[in-house]
Amino acid sequence: MTMKKDGYKCNCRKVILLFCGIFFTNSLLAQEPLAFVAETDTVAYHWTRREYVAINAGDVIIANAVGYGWMSPLSVQPLSDFTNILHLLIYFGERINGYSTFAKNFRPLNTEAVFGSDIFIDYPVEHRVRNGPTLVNPAVIIGDVDAMWIPDYYTDILKAQDRGRLLYLRPGLVALTEPDEGSGLTTFWYEFPYADIRNGRAMFFNSVIQLGIGTNLAVRNIQLANFGYIVDCVLSASDTRNPWDSISALAGTPFWNAYYPGDAVTLLLFLDGDYLDIYTHGSDIHVGTFIRVGREFIAQYQSLIRTNTSDLTNVVWPQRAGVIRRPVLPVVEIAVPVEIEEEPVAVQVEDVAIVAIEAPPVAVIENAPTTGAMPLWAWFAIGGGAIAVAGGVFVARRKR
């Protein structure tokens, strides 16, 4: 699309804005609408029409929710079909009559940087298939990925070769046991996908972060740091907090108790070899420690949970690099806004409105420096008055 104004010509990509969804329904993010730009050609699925629309690289969507969910296959089978594509999704448009698209194909429109290969994993889509009358789903077992971020306590469970240890940490999983009156069979907790490796898996896409089942964060901005990354996020209000969610990997943790769906939070991601420690900026909460594991670890852990058997012969255990660097948060210079002669006006349309916008360039890092977990003294360095957070944006104050 080409747009001219006062003699200025710009070649810009289109922005997909469903104004009825943005201005006339409550945003599930409970914040200002978030804009994401497509990094590659992809598709969005319309729930009511049961059809796909094309999204080109450079197109922008305005999100109202994010989360782990399903989309009907490209063959557009009926929504009642039990074969579905599962993945982290961005939702936009009306909450009921809207679209969903794959989060891994997008980044925040105004982000300063994107994740590098030290943390980003290009997960393939997953599939859910009902097995008879139960919710058991052998097809959801993950086998087509070479790496994965999972909670560090998975190592203790696998080394002990005792799936029962998981119940000490996630006792709510026992409630998943489900007798089926029709067949007379019982589905036990360890047969449910929610109890498998996906229970605590963390996924880091430029647009969305998932920290185990039940915790999904829309990404506003990514900054590079000497210890890893600084990420401004919003917890999706589509996440729920009910008794069933006691199976979540973060249920009952200080983070879970301090932040609720719709809240803004800034995460500090400390990389140290195969280890990742996550803290919150300002509230100084240790969200958790995650480890990057390989294909054999993934296979054996899933075997342990589902069959209580595993072979540790070829498992490669994660290691810390042991390099500790002082966490120095980057100074952000606040630019003076450029005056605009004429304010853009949003006009309600029946379906999709196209306006012009140009996505800014971002910094890319392939291998961020590895660091250790955040030492206690570092909190005094960060909290010593040099840095404050306002509205999810870092503001630096220089000492005279």
N, C-alpha and C positions, 0 to 999 in steps of 0.2 A: 504494500500500500504506500502511496506517495502522498505527502501532505504539504501544502504550501500555506505560508502565513507571513505577511509583510516581507515578501521577497525571499523568505528562508525556505529552503527545500530540504526535506529529510526523507530518507528511505527507511521506513520503520516496519516492524512486524505488527500484526494485529493483536488486540487484547480481547479475550473472550470474557465479556461482562454480562452476567445474567442479573440485570438490575433488580428484577423482582425478587431474586434470592438474596441480594446484598442489602437492599434498603427496606424491604417489606417483610422480612422474617428476621428473627433473632439469630445472630451469628453464634454457632456452636463454639467458636473460639473465644467468645466473650471479650474480644478486643476489636481494634480496628481491623477491617478486612485485610487479609494478607495476600500479596501478589506473588505468584510463582511463574517463572519463565521456563519454557520447555527447552531442554538441552539437546533433544533429539526428536525426530518425528515419532509420534505415538498416536493413541486413540483415547477417546473418552466414551463411556457407555451411558446411555440415557435410560434411566430405570423404567420410566413409563412407556416409552416408545419401543423399548427393547431393540435399540439400534445403536450403531457407533457413529461418531463424528470424528473426522481427522483433526489432529493437532500437529502443526508443523513446528520444527525447531525455531525458536525465537518467539512463538506465540506466548501470550501471558494469560493466566487464569486467576480469578479471585476466589480464594478458598473460604469455605465456611466451616469445615471440619476435616480432620485427618484421623486415620485409624487403620487397623488391620481388618480387612474384609474381603469380600469376594466379588468378582465380576463374572458374568456369564461368558462362556467361551466365544471365540471369534465366529463360530458357526451360529451364534445367536440361538442357542437352545432355549426352551421355555425356562422361566425363572424357577419353576417347580422342579426342574431337573436336579438330580443329586450330584452331578458332576460340575464343579465350579472351580474357577481360578481364584486362588487366595494370595493376597499380598498386601503391603502397606499402600494405602490409597489416599488420594486427596479428593474431597468432595466439594463440588461447587454448584451454584444454581440454587433452586428451591430445595428445601430440606427433603421434601417428599417427591417432587417432580424435577429432580436434578440429575447431575452427572457424577461419575467417578472415573478416576484415571490413576495410572501407576505413579506413585510418588518418586520412584527412583529415576524417573526421566526429567525431573524438575529441580530447580534451585530457587532460592528467594530472589526476587527481582533486584533488590538493592543490597545484596550481601557483599561484604568486602572480600571474602575469600570462599573457597569451597574445600571440602574434605579431600585429602590425598589418599594414596594407596596404603598408607600406614593405618588407616582406620576404616576406609570405605571398602565394602564387599558387595560385588554385583550379584545379589541373590537372584536366582531364577524364580519364576512364579511357582507356587505350590498348588496342589490339588486336593480337594476334599471329596471323598466318595463314601456314601453310607454303605455299611456292610449289613445287609439284612435289616432287621427291625431296630438294631442298636446304632449308636453313634460311633462305634469303633471304625477306625479309618486307617488301614495299613498303608494306603497310598500317601498319607500325609508325612510318613517317615522321610526325612531329608537325606538324600544321597547324592545329589548332583552339585554339591558345593565343596570347595576345597578348604574353606576356612569359615570360622564362625566366632562371634563374641558371645560368651556365656558367663554366668556367675562363677567366681573362683571356687565356691564350695562344691561345684560339680566334680572338681578334681578329687576331693575327699570321698565323695560318694563312689566314684569309679574305682579309686584305689582300694577302697574297702570291699568292693564288689558286693554291695548290699544296698538295694534300692530302698529298703525300709528307712534308711537314713534321711531320705528326702522328706518323709512324713514328719520327722521331728522339726523340720524347718517350715514345711508347708502342710500342716495337719488338715487344712481344708480340703486337700485332695481326696481324703477318704470319703467325703460326701459325694464324690463322683460315681461311686458304686451304684449301679442301677439294675434292679431286677426287671425283667421283661415278662409281663403277665401272659402275653400271647404265646411266646416260644418256651417259656419256662427257664430261659437262660439268664445268667447274670453277667453284666458287664462290670468289671472291676476297675478301680481307679487307675491302675497302671496300663489299662488298655485304651484310655482316652488320650487323644492328641494333646490335651491341655496339660497332661502330666509328663509329656515327653520332653525332649531337649528344648522345644519351643517355649516351655513354661517360663524360663528365665533368659532366653536369647535376647541379645541387644542388637539392633540394626541401626546403622548410621548412614542415612541418606542426606543429601544436601538440603532437602525440603522437610523431611520428617525423621524423627528419632523415635525408636521404640525401645523401652527398657523393660523387657518381659511382658507377659500378658497383662493387659489392663492399663498400661502407661504409655501414651502416645503424645509426642510433643511436636507441634508445628514450629519450624525453624524460621526465625526472623533474620538473623544475621550470624555469620561465621567470621571470626577473626583468628589469624594465626598468632601463636605465642611460642616462646622458647620452650615451654613445657608441653605443648600440644595445641589445644584449641580453646577458644572462648566462644560460647554459643548462646545467643539470646533466643529463648523459646517461649512458647505458650502451650500449656497443657490443654489438650483438646477436651472441650466440654462434652464431647460424645462419649468419653470415658465415663464409667459409672463407679459408684462406691456403695455396693450393697453386699450383704453377707456372702453371696456366691463368689464375690471377688477376693475372698480370703485365700484363694489359690494363687493370686498374683504374686510374682516374685518380689515385689516391693511392698506387699500388704503388711501393715504393722510397723514399718520402718519409720525412722524420724522424717524422711522425705515424704512418705505417704501421709503422715500425720500433719505435716506443715504446709503442704501444697495440695491444692484441689483443682479439679477440672476448671479451666478458664483462667487460672493464675499464670502470670508471667514469671519466668525464672531464668537466671543466667547460670549456665553450667560451665565449670572448668574441667576440661578433659586432660588428665595427666597421663602421658604415654611413657611406658618404661618397658621396653622389649615387647614381650607377649602380654604384658599387663596394662590395664587401663583403670585408673582410679578417677572417680567422678565426684566432684564437690559442687556445692552451690555457692555462688558469690553473694556475700552479704550475710546470709544466715549460717554460713560455715557448716553445712551439713555434709557428711560423707554419704553420698547416695549409694555407693557400692563399689566393689572391685570386680572387674571383668577380665577374662583371659581370652586370648585368641588361640583357638585349637584347630587342628587339622582334620582331614577326612577320617582317619582311623579312630581318633578320639570320638568323633561324632558318631561313627558306626557302632562302636563298642558301648558308648553311653546309652544309645537308643536300644541296643540289644539288652543291656542290663535292666533298663526300666520296663521293657515289655516282656522279657523272658526270665529275668533275674540271673542271666548268664552273660559272661563277657570274657574276652581273651585280650590280655594286656601286653602280649608279646611285642607288637609293633606300634604301640601307642607312643607318640612323642609328647612329652609333658611340657607345658609352657614354662618359660624362664624369664626372669627379670634381667634387664641389662645392667642395673645397678648404678647407672649414671644419674646423679642428683644435681639438678640445676636450680638456682634460685628462680622462683616464678616471677617474671617481670611482665606485668600487663602492659600492652601497647598503649601509647598515648594517641588519642584520637583528636585531630584538629576539626573543630566545628566550622564548616564553611558558611559564609553569609549567603542566605537564600537569594537566588536571582529573581529580580522583579519580573512578573509576568503581566503583560499588557492586558490580557483578557483571560479571565478565569474560565476553565472548561466547565461545561454544564452537562451533567448526567441526565439523559433522557430515558424514561422508561420505555422499553420495547417489549414486544410479545415474546421474543425468544433470545437471540444473541445479538448484542450490539458490538460493533467493531470500532475501536478508536485507536489512534496512533500512539505508540510509545516505543522507546528504544531502550533495550536492556544494557546496563553499564557493564564494563569489563570487570572480571574478578581475578583475584590472585589464586594461583594453583600451586599446591605443594605435593610433591611425590613422596618424599620421605622426611617427615618432620623429625626433629631431634628427640631422642628418647630420654625420659626422665624418670625419677622415682616418684613415689607417692608424696603428697604435699606435707612437708615437715611442719611441726607446730609453730616454729618461729616465723614461718612464711605468712601465717595469718596476721601477725602483728605488722608485717611489711605491707600487706595489702590493706589492712584496716587502719593504717596510721594516718589517714586523712588525705592521702594523695589521690585517691580514686573514689568516685561515687557512681552509683547507677541510677539513672533517671529514665523511666519509661523504656527500659530494656536497652538503652544506649549508654556506653561508657563515656563519662565526662571526666577529663583529667584536670586537676588543679595544680598549677606549678607553684612551688615554694619560692618565696622571694629571698 
